[in-house]
Amino acid sequence: MALIPLANKPILYSYRRCPYAMRARMALAYAGIPVEIREISLKEKPPSMVAISPKATVPVMQYGNLVLEQSLDIMRWALSQHDPDGWLTDENTVDVNTLIDANDSSFKKILDQYKYPSRFPELNPVDVLTSALNQHLRPLNDRLMKAQFLLGAKLSMADVAIFPFIRQFHMVDETLFSLYQLEPLKKWLNDWMESELFLSIMQKHPVWQDASLEKL
């Protein structure tokens, strides 16, 4: 991937296993934008991050006076710099947004219920799983039965934005996931997990500490 020359490297506060941070890192890497990764500890968030983003959740990107606090904004910024394969195209913008909105709202809520059942004792785990399958996983699988990617033969931002969340769902119980009749979705997921792009952004980084704390 060609590196895009910038005056300085953007700083990206990230957490390796966070799906929001994953998709931001993937877009930046795809666009060939070198970044300074600052891996945070969720228990001890660096004051430098909190100072520019009081919400204190990752990812947060700082580039000069520009601060982007949402993963999708980071993705779109990266693609506005360099988008060699056309992840963003006018003809699929509506479908991209519809799929991502469903993932980030309804599916993320169900994913949390599935991953952390002790936090939702009032819910029946079987009902949660059924909702995930019927409302999200099977519809995605139906799309992938017809084409290689979620919006057809061409890769789009939707694939990259949604993949980390499907990966997280699959990792809750990989044996159970393997039993679902979702072969196209499983192939799509596996292709992404084995992709050079994904593997490149999953490298481990030491936990970042602000300079003032390092001296203590």
N, C-alpha and C positions, 0 to 999 in steps of 0.2 A: 504494500500500500504506500503510495507516494505521500510524503509528509508535506503538509501545507505550511509554508513559511508565515509565522506570526511574529510580531514584535517581541512578545514574551509568551511563555507557556501559560495557558490558563491553569488555574488551581482547581482541582476537583476534590472536594471532601466526599468520601465514599465509604461504603461498608461492603466488603467483598461479597457477602451472601444476600444482600438486599436486592430484590428483583428490580426495584426502581433504579438503583445505582447500576445494576448490570446493564440495563438497556441504555442508560446514558453512556456508559463506558463503551458499549458496542458501537453506538453511533459515532462517538468521537474517534474510535479506532478505525472504523470503516472510512470515515472522512479523512483519515490520515492526519489528524490533529494531535500533535504531541501535547500531553498534559502532565502536570505534576499531581500525582495521586497522593492524597493525604488520607490514609486509612484511619478511621476513627474508632474509638471504643464507645459502645453505646452507654456504658456506665460512667464514662468520664469524657464527655464531649469537649473538644478544645474550645477555649474562650474565643479564639480567632474566628471559628465558624459561627458561634452563637452571636458574635458581634455583628456579622454581616447578614445573618439569617436567624432571627430570634425564634423561629419555629423549631430550629435545632433538629431537623431531620435530614437525612441524606436522600439524594445527592444535592450538593450545592456547588455551583461553579462560579468562580470569580475570575474575570478577565479585565484588568484595569478597573474602570468604574462600573463595569457591567457585572451584575450579580443575578444569576438564574437559580431559582429555588425549586423548580419543578423539573422532573426528569424529561417530560415531553418537550418543555421549552429548551432544555439542553440538547435533546435530539434534533429538534427543528433548527436550532442555531448551528449545530454541527453540519447538518445537511445543507443549510444555506451557504456554508463555506465551500463545501465540496460534496457532490452527490453523483459519483461517476456512473452508477448503475440505475439512477432514477428511482430511488426509493419513494420520492415525493413527486407525484404527477397530478396535474389538474383533474384528469378524468376519474381518479379513484379517491379524491380527497374525502368525499362524503362517506364512502364505505369504510375508509381507514378510520375516520373519526367515530363512526358508529360502532365498529368492532372494539376499538380501544376504550371508548366510553363504557361499553358493557363489561369489558374486562376489569376496568379500574373501579367500577362501582359495584355492580351486583356480584361478579365473580370473586373479586377481592374480599368482599364481605363473607361469602360462602367459604372461601379458602381459609380465612381466619377461623371460622366456626369448625371446619374440618380438621385444621391443624392443631387447634387448641380447644378440644372438647370440654376440658375442665373449666374453661372460662364461660361456657354456655351450658350450664347444667339443665336449663329449661328446654333445651333442644334435643330431639331424638337424632343421634348420629346417622341412623339409616336415612332419615328424611333429608338431612344435610347432604349426604352423599348422592341421594336421588336427585336433589335440586341441582347439584353440580353437573351431574351427568346429563340431565334432560335440558337444562337451561343453557349450558355452555359447552361441555365437552362433545356431546353428540352433534350439535349444530356445527362446531368447528370441524369435526370429523367428516360431516356431510360435505362441507366445502372442499376438504382435501381429498375426498373420493373423486372429485371432478377435475382437480388441478393440483399442481405441485405445491402451490402456495395459497394463502388464505383468500387472495383476491384474483387468483387465476394463475397463468403461467409465469407471471412476473413477480419477483420478490418486492414487497412493499414495507413501509415503516410499520404496518400493522403486525407483520410476522415477528419483527424484532421486539416490538413493544410488548407483545403478548407472550412470547416464548418463555421468559423467565418465570412467569406465574404458573404456566402449565408445568414447567420443570419442578417448581416448588410443590405443586399439588402431587405430582407423580412421586416425589421423594418422601412424602408422608408415609406411604405404604407401597413400596415398589412392587411387592409380590401381588398385592391386590390389583394394582394398576395394570399389571401384565395380564390379568384375567379378563379385562374389559374387551369387548368386541369393538375396538377402536384402532384397527390396524393402520389406516392412513395417518391418523393423529400420532400414533406411536412412532411411525417412521419419520414423520416431520420433526417430532421432538428429538428423536435419536440423531437425526441428521444435524440438527442445531447443536446438540450437546457435543458432537464430535467435530464440529466445524472449527476451522483454524481461527476464525474470528472470535468465537466464544472462548476457546481455550486460551487465546492470547490475552483476554481481559480478566482471566481468573488467576493470574499470577498473584502470589502473596506479597504483601507490602508490610513493613513494620508499622506498628501503631504510631500515628503522628502525635507528637507532643510539641506544644508551643515553646519557643526558645526560653521564655521566662520560667517555664515549669521544668525544663531540662536542667536548669542550673540549681534547682532546689535540692 
